[in-house]
Amino acid sequence: MNNAQTITQVTQTRRLPRRAAVLATATAIVESQLRNVHYGDLDSLGVFQQRPSQGWGSPADVLNPAAATAKFLDHLVVIPRWPYLPPGVAEQLVQRSSRPERYAPQEGPAAALVGTFWTGPDNPIPPPPSGAAAQLAAFSASTGCGDQGGSNIPLDPQRLPPGFQLPADPRQRTAVSYALAQVGKPYVWSAKGPTAFDCSGLAQAAWAAAGVAISAGTTSQVHDGTPVAGLHQVQPGDLLFIPGSLGTARNPGHVGMYAGAGIVVNAYDERHGVILESLDKWTPQIVAIRHIAGTPTPAESQRT
């Protein structure tokens, strides 16, 4: 339990509330079972499985439990409303895990451990920032997605162009058909259907209809499937990621599905709901393209 004690002590030294120590400890339970391991996925190391190549520090730093805890807390405290987020959400915003569902169940055991080592009264939890935007910006990364951003819709948002044809591949056809069938339904934060959607919920539901499971939330979905080299290789069903109203190029906050024929279907915002847009409008903003399933990409074909 020495590493749980270290995490608690570092948190107290920084005069952060006990909640921060619980979140850090829950993360360490998930990532390493509170062991300071010298191995992991790719170059992940240490109690938090931090990656030196991704800016978490040198190998020596991430293998130092106190330094690794400090780095975790550095990333945690800049998340808007971090003490108030639902279980598992703050941890995911720090770690960017492909399996975000693992953190919440460990908060109970983590709280028990922290209670063993915490000395004195709890430090005050900082007041939440005012305004809904701060809350949404943090919550979006693991459970939902922000709206598209902007208001220039250059084509009829509920009508396909003449001559539109569905893709031939059965899974791509099913996913695209499902997404198109939702046009006109409302946008609701974190909704995954069947009566309303947010952007990542629509993408997840569409591919689920085709028998393909993908993650929830844009910052997880941007790692699903395989990367597409550029728009010259984009296929129907591919997911297109843009910063949107709440994200960044590194952590995109909005996703749409390419339907084919220069059309993107996406849950735009609360005013417009699920609509169609021109790919041309999206092109300057696209920061990532992911191929989920169906006809192999050129890169996939070369590997087979």
N, C-alpha and C positions, 0 to 999 in steps of 0.2 A: 504493500500500500504506500510505499515511499513516494511514488510519483503522484498519487492523489494528494498527498500531504504537500508536496512541492507546488502543485497547481494551486492549492488553497492558499499557501503562504504567499506566492507571487501575486495572486489576486488581492489579498489583504494588503500587501505592501503598496499596491497601486491605489488603495482606498476605493476599490470597486465593490459593488454589492455582491452578496453571496451568490446571487443568480449567475453572475459571470463565471464563478468557480464551478457551479453546477453544469453550465453549458460546456465549459472546457473539459471537465471530467467526463461528462457523457460522451463527448467527442473522442476522448482518449480511450474510453472503454470500447467504443466501436472500432476505432482504427487499429488499436494494438493490444487491447485488453490491459491497458495501463503498463505495458512493457516498453522499454526503450530499445526497440529492435533495430538492428543494423541492416535490415533488408525490407523489401516491400515491392509493390507494383512499380515498374519503371525505376525511377530513382528515389522513390519515397523512403523516408527514414524516420526513425524516432517514434516517440510516444504519440504524436499527432500524424505520423506518416506525411510529413511535409516534404516538398520536392525542391531541392536546391536549384534545379533548372528553371523553376517557375517563380524564383524571386523570394523564396522563404528563408534564405540565408545559406551559409556554407554548410557542408556536411557536418562540420564540428558544431555549428550553431544548432542545427535541427536535432542533433544527437545530445544536446544539452537540455535536459527537461525544463530547467528554469528559463533559458533563452527561448526555447520553443513555445513555452506557455506565454511568455511576453509577446512573442510574434502573433500567436493566436489572439490574444487580447487586443493587440493593435488593430487587427482586422475586425474584431467583434465590435469594438466601441464606436466605430464610424458608421455602423449600420443604423439607419434611423429607427427609433423605437425598439431597439434590440431586446430590452427586458420584457417587452409587452407582446412579443410575437408568439404564436402558438408553438407548442412543443415540437422540436426538431427543425424549425424554420431557420432560426439564427445560426445553428450549427451548419446547416446546408449552405447558407449564404457565405460562410467562411470557407468551408471545405470544398464546395462545388463537386460533391460526390455523385457518382452514377447511381447510387442507391440511397437516396435521401430518406427513405422510410425507416432506416435503421436507428436514427438518432433519438427520436421521441421516446421509444420504450426504455432507453437507458437513463432518462432524466431522473426517474425514481431512485434507482440504485446510486446514481451519482450524488443526489441530494443527501442520501444517507451517509455516504463517504465524506462529503464536504462537512456535514454536521459533526462528524467525529473530530475533524481537524480544525474547524473554525474556532477562533478564540475571540471572546468579547462580542459586543453587539454587531448587528449587521450594519453595513454602510448604506446610506440612503440611495434608493434607486433614482436616477435622474428623471426629471419630469419629461413626459413625451413632448416632442415638438408639435407645434400647432399646425393644423391643416391636414387634409386627407392625403395630399400627395406624398408626404414623408412616409406615411404608413404603407401606401400602395407600393412605393418604390422598393421597400424592403421585402414586402410580402410576395411580390410578383415572381421573384427568382425561383421559388420552389413550388408554389401552389397555383399560380395564375400568370397572367401577362397583362402588361399595359396596353393601352389602345394604340392605334397606328400612328397617331400624331399628324397634324395638318388637316386640311379639309378640302383639298383639291381632288375631286373625284371626276376624272375626265370622260367616263363612259357611263352608260345606263347601268347602275349598280345591281340590277336584278334581271338582266337580260343577256343571254349569250349571243355572240356575233353570228351572223348567218354562216352556215356551212361548218359550224363547230362539230367535231367528232370526238368521241371518247377514245382513250388509248386502247390498243389491242390487247396488251398484257392483262390477264384476268385480275391480278391483285391491284395493279394501278387503276384499272377500270373501276373496280369496286370502291377504292378509296376516293377517287375523283368524283364518282357518281354520288357517293354519300355526302361529300362536302358540298357539292353543287345543290343537292336536295335540301340543304339547310339554309340556302339563300333566302333572306327575308326574316329569319328568326332573330330574336333579340340577343344582344351582347349583355351578358351578366358576368360580373367579376368571378373568376374561378369556376364557372359553370362548365360542365363536360357533357351536356346534353341530357335527354334528347330534345328538350323544349327550348333551351338557351345554351349559349356557348361563350367562352372567351377565346382568344386566339389559339392558345396551346390546347385548350380543351377540344376545339374543333379538329385540330390536326390529330390529336390522340384518338378521338372517336372515329374519325374517318379511316385511319389505318387499322383500328380495332375491328371495324366492319369488314376489312379485308383479311382478318386473321393475323395481323401483325401488331405486336405490342410495342409501344414506344413509351418514353418517359412522360411525366407530367411537368409542365413548366418549361419556359423557353430556354433557361440556362442549362437544363438537363437535355432537352430535345436537341440542342445544337451539337450534342455529342452522339446522338443516335445515328444509326445507319453508317454510311460512308460519305466522305467529302466529295463534292463535285467541283471540278477544276474551274468552271466558269459557266456563264450563261449559254455559251456555245454548246455545252453538253447537258443542259437542263432537260429533264423529262417530266411528263405529267406525273403528279404525285410527289415530286420532290418538294422539300420544305425550304422556304426562303426566309432568311432572318434579317431583320433590320433593327436599329436601335429603338424605334418607336418613341413614345412620349416619356418613358421612364428608364430606358436602358442606355447602353453605350455600345460602341463597336465591339468591345471585348466581351461584354455581357448583354447581348441583344435582348430587348424587351418585347418584341413583337414578331410573330411568325405567320406566314401565309402559305398556302399550297398552290403550286403551279398546276393549273388545270389543262394547259395546252393552248395553242392558238393565241399566244400572247396574253393570256388571262390569268390573274391570281384571284383565288377565292380566300377570303379571310373574315374573321369576326373583327370588324373595324373598331367600333366604339359603341357607347351606350346610345348615341343618337342614331347611328346608321345600321347597327346590327351586322349580320352576316351579309357581305356584299361581294361583288365582282369588281376588280380593278385591272387596269392595264399594266402589264409587266413593265412597260416603258416608264411608268410612274415610279415603280419600285426600284428600277435598275440603279439609279445613283446612290441608293441607300443600302443596298444589299451588302451584308458583311459576311454571310456564310450561306452555303447551299448544302443540304444533306439529302442523299438518295437513300430511301428507306427500303424499298423492295421492288421487284419487277425486273424489267429488262436491264441486264448488267450495264454499268457504266464502262467506258473504255478502259479505265484503270482496273476495274474488276475483271473484265474480259482478259486482260493481259496476265492476271494472276491465275487463271484457270487453264 
